[in-house]
Each structure stands twice: as structure tokens, then as C-alpha cells.
């Protein structure tokens, strides 16, 4: 990705994805990919976005460390780790693009519907078994769409969790799923020297976008945060379809 124009495009994509992920906790690849994939080959863009996303998640975990719910999130994580290998198998043996479009349409319809419903309401207890199933689905979907946090985020939204509890539960899950996927890429040697160079060039935009996103997260109330989450889910779903 040589040249000033390409560098600016890369920075804009990474900054936008990092800001949204810093604010909402997920959707880095959906937002950054909407820009990058118009000019960068998927074999370069996907591992680059995955590596950047790991950096965003690490920053999020540090910034929100006092709110992280490690014990509850472990249920999601264990389920997700079981879903990742199946996702890799499906990538090579099924129509992943069709799955992306169906999933994108589903979450877009869900988000559009929930935007017109009342706010959070009362917090409801989460079943550990169902949470593990949601984690499995998140790992599976993440391997096929690069959005492991979408399903757990919807699960939290359905149970009325306030913004801090939601991020504390979902953030560790996303981080582990992204690290697991990146580790598999490294094992397959999918990270080329070009990706490493682009990753280094992305660091200023990555840090700036994440910092501003976390700053915005800390200043929105639960009602506005819910609407932002649903709007980002709607946008992500549409981007997966198109």
C-alpha cells in the first residue's frame, strides 16, 4: 500500500474502525473493512484488520480494567473457542459469503426493530448454559464475518445490561477470539511483510481512534449507548450484506 494517498486511506480506515470499537467494543472490521476492501486485496486487508483489532481490544481491556467481568466472560470465551475451529472448517467447505449476507440481514433487521422499542428495562439473569451457546455462536460467526462480538452484544442488550456491565462481559470475549484467530493466521503464515509494514503505519491512527472512542464511551448515558450499539449493529449488518 505505497504512496501518500494509500497511507491516508489506510489511516482513515483504521481510525474509523478504532473509534467505533473504542466506543462500542466491537465492529472494527466492519467499519474499517468498508473502506479498506475497496482498494486492498482481502488476503492483505483481513489479517491487517485482525491485527489492528487485537491492538484495539488490548487498549479497551486496559482502559476498562476495573469493569471487566472475567468470571462471567469465561463462559462466553469457552463456548467461543469451541466455535472457532468449526468456522475455519466452514470457510473452506461452505459458502461463507452467503452466510455473511444472511447473518448481516438478520442483525440489521433485529437492530432496526429494536431501535423503535423502549429502553433497557430491568436487568434479567443470564443462564450460564445459554450464555455458553451464545459464546459458541459468537466464535463461529466471528470466524466467518470477523465480528465475534455481534451476537454476545445482542445477548447483553436483550437482557438489559447497562453499558459498563455489557462492555465488562463482552470485551474479554472479543479479545480472546481475535487473539485466537490471529494466532491461527500466524501458524498458517498468513501475515506477510506487507501486512506488518501497514500495521506499523497504522499505529498512530489506531491509538488516536481508540482513545477518542473510549473517551466518548465514558460520556454517554445508558440510553444513548443502547441506541448507538443498535445503530452500529444496523450499519454492520448492512455492510455485511453489500
N, C-alpha and C positions, 0 to 999 in steps of 0.2 A: 504494500500500500504506500508507494512512494509519492512525493510531491506535497506542496502546501495544501492544496485543495483536499487531497485524500486525508491528510493529517487533521484538518478542520472537521471533515466528515466523521472521522473516527472519534474525535474528541466530543463532537455534538452527540453522537450516538451513545457513547459511554456515559457522558454527563447526564443525559436524559434518563437512561436506564438506572443509573446510580441514584439520581434524585427520587425517582418513583419508588425504587426499592428501599431507600432510606426512610421514606415517608410511610410506605405501606408494608414493607417487609418482604415483598415478592415482586414478580413481573419484570425483573431486569431484562431477561432475554426477550420478552415480548416487545418491550419498548425499544431497546437497543437494536434488536433484530429487524424491526420495521424500517430502520434507517440503513443498517449495515448490509442487509441481504439484497438491497437494490444494486450494490456495487461491489460486493465481496463474495467470493465463492463460499458456499456452505462449509466446505472442508476446512476453510480458514476461519470463517465467522463463528461457527458453532463452538469449537474449542476456545476461541478467544473470549466469547461471551461467557462460557462456563468458568474460565479462569478469572475473569473480571467479577463475576457473580460471587465466587468464593471470597474475593477481597472485600466486596460489599458486605457479605454476611459476617465475616470476621469483625469488621468495623461495627456492624449493628450489634453483634453479641457483646462487644466491649462496652459500647455506649449504653446498652440496656442491661448490663450485667446484674444490676440489683433487682431486676424484674423477671429474670429468666426462671422458668418453672421446669427445672431439669427432670425431676422425678416424673411429673405428668407427661412431659415431652418424650421421655424414654419409650412410652407405649407407642407413640406415633413413629418414633425412629425405628424400633424393632420391626414394626409392620412394614415400614418403607423399605428397609434393607432387604426384605423378602420380595418386594415388588420390583426392585431394580433389575435382577437377573432375567426376570420374565420380560421386562421391557426390552432388554438387549436382544433377547431371542426374537421378539416380535419385530424389532427393527430390521432383522434380516430375513424374516419369514412371512411378513404380513404387509398390508398397505398402510404404512404409518401415516401417510398424508391424509388418507380417508379418516383415520382415527382422529387426527388433529382437527379436521374440519368438523366432525361430529361433536367432539368434545368442546371445541370453540363455540359452536352454535348453542350447545347445552348451557354453558356457563353464561353466555351472552343473554339468553332468554331468562335464565334464573336472575341475573343481576338486574335486567331491565324490569322484571316483575317486582323484585324486592325494593327497588328504588321508589315505588309508589305505595309501599306499605309503611305502617308506623315504625317508630324507632326500635331500640333494642328490647325493651320489655324486661321481664325478670330473668335472671341467670338460672339456667337449668343444669342439673347434674349430668355429667358426661359418663356414659357407660364405657368401661375400660375395653371391653371386647369390641364394641363398635368403633371406638377410637383407634384400636389396632387395625381394624378393617379399613378405616379411612386412611391411616398411615400407609397400608399396603397399596391402596388406590393411588395415593399421592406419589409413592415411589414408582409405581407403574406408569402413571401419567407423566411424571417428571422425566422419565427416560425417553418418552415419545414426543414430548412437547417442550422440554426444558422449563416447565412450570410446576415443580413439585409442590409449591405452596398453595396452589389454587384450591384444591379440594379440602385440605385442612383449614384454610381460611374460611371457606364456605361453612364447614362444620362448626367452627367457632362462632360465626355470625348467626347460624341457626340456633345456637344455644345462648345467644345474648351476652357473650363475654365482652366486657369493656376493653378499650383499646390496649391498655397496658397488659392485661391478662392474656389477650389474644396474641400480642407480639411475644410475650414471655413463653407461650406454649409453642407457637409455630416457628419462631426464629431458629431454635436449635435444630429442629427437624429439617428445615431448608438447608441449613449449613452442612449438616451431615450428608444429606442427599447429594448436594453439589460436590462435596469433597469426595464422596464415594464414586460419583460419575467421573470426576476429574482424574481420580486415581486409576480408573479403568482406562481412560484415554491415555494416560502416561504409560500404562502397561502395554497398550497397543501401539505406542509411539505415534499418537495422533497429533501431538503438539510439535509443529515444525518450527524451524528457526524464525520463519516469518511471523508466526504467531507470537513467539517470545519477544521479538522486536516490537510488534504492535502493542503487546501487553505493557512493555516498558513505557512506550509513548503515551499510553492511556492513563498512567498513574495520576497525573495532575487532575485530569477531568474526573477520574474515579473518586479521588479523595474529596474534591470540591462538591460534586453532586451528592455523595453520601452524606457529607457534613450538613449541607443545606436541607436534605431530606429529613435527617434526624432532628434538625432544628425546627422544621415545620411540624413534625410529628408531635413534638413536645408542647406545641402551642395550639393544637386543635382539640376541641372537646370530643366526647364520645359520639355524639350525634353527627357532627361533621365528619369525623373519622369514618363512621359507618358508610356515609354517602360517598366519601372518597374511595373506600375499598370497593363498593359496588360499582362505582364508575370505572375504576381501573379493571375490575373483572370484566365489565362490559366491553371496554376497549380491547383488553387482551383476547377475549373471545372472538371479537370481530377480526382482529389481526390474524388469529389462527385460521379463520375461515378464508380470508382473502390472501 
